Amino acid sequence: MTRNLCAFALVASALLRSSAALGAEQFATAEEARAMLDRAVTALKANEPAALKAFNDEKNKNFRDRDLYVFCFSLPDGNFTAYESPLLLGTDVRELKLEKDPIGQRAYDAVAGAADGDVVSLDYSFPKPGMKQPATKQSLETRIGNQACGVSYFK
């Protein structure tokens, strides 16, 4: 009986440690977000139509990983050309608001005023999946030709 109790305790301890490790890996890092943005820029420069198709492919692990995904909007019209949800494709980014924060207009202004290839960042509050409390999220964005693209991660 004591041996069974000790075995149970060891298994429970191992499961708790692995669950904690999985929780820690659930959200991507700033470095992983930047690496994804760099891959997106390379893809856009090589073949814009193919890159946008890849960004919108939910099975493409190069451009979708955990909480990371590439989003793009065209300049100067601001319409989404790539986004995690196909429902927003064609929507003007400047119309997006998070409560009272005009996040879409801020995102548009930050990257539209940047030089081609410069990376700009934008902080905003957004709840992590499964949570109600807002967390700080940062968007890394760049402009390549007539596309403004970015990747956001939780800080």
Residue pairs with C-beta under 8 A, 6 or more apart in sequence:
25 66
26 66
26 67
27 66
27 67
27 128
27 153
27 154
28 36
28 65
28 66
28 67
28 68
28 153
29 153
30 138
30 140
30 153
30 155
32 65
32 68
32 153
33 68
33 138
33 140
33 151
33 152
33 153
34 119
34 140
34 151
36 62
36 63
36 65
36 68
36 70
36 151
37 70
37 119
37 140
37 142
37 149
37 150
37 151
39 62
39 63
40 51
40 55
40 63
40 70
40 72
40 149
40 151
41 117
41 142
41 144
41 149
43 50
43 51
43 54
43 55
43 63
44 51
44 52
44 72
44 144
44 145
44 147
44 149
45 144
48 145
48 147
52 72
52 81
52 82
52 147
54 60
54 62
54 63
55 63
55 69
55 70
55 71
55 72
55 82
55 149
56 82
56 83
56 86
56 89
57 63
57 64
58 64
58 84
63 69
63 70
64 70
64 84
67 128
67 129
67 153
67 154
68 151
68 152
68 153
69 83
69 84
69 151
70 82
70 149
70 150
70 151
71 80
71 82
71 83
71 84
71 149
71 150
71 151
71 152
72 80
72 81
72 82
72 83
72 147
72 148
72 149
72 150
73 79
73 80
73 81
73 92
73 93
73 108
73 147
73 148
74 81
74 146
74 147
74 148
75 111
75 112
75 143
75 146
75 147
75 148
76 112
76 146
77 92
78 92
78 93
78 94
78 104
78 108
79 90
79 91
79 92
79 93
80 88
80 89
80 90
80 91
80 92
80 93
81 89
81 147
82 89
82 149
83 89
92 104
93 104
93 107
93 108
94 102
94 104
94 105
94 108
95 104
96 102
96 103
96 104
96 107
97 103
97 104
98 124
98 125
98 126
101 124
101 125
103 122
103 124
106 122
106 124
107 122
107 139
107 141
107 148
107 150
108 148
110 120
110 121
110 122
110 141
111 120
111 141
111 142
111 143
111 148
111 150
112 143
112 148
114 120
114 141
114 142
114 143
115 143
116 143
116 144
116 145
117 142
117 143
117 144
118 142
118 143
119 140
119 141
119 142
120 140
120 141
120 142
121 138
121 139
121 140
121 141
122 138
122 139
122 141
123 136
123 137
123 138
123 139
123 155
124 136
124 137
124 138
124 139
125 134
125 135
125 136
125 137
126 134
126 135
126 137
127 133
127 134
127 135
128 135
128 154
135 154
135 155
136 154
136 155
137 152
137 153
137 154
137 155
138 152
138 153
138 155
139 150
139 151
139 152
140 150
140 151
140 152
140 153
141 148
141 149
141 150
142 148
142 149
142 150
143 149
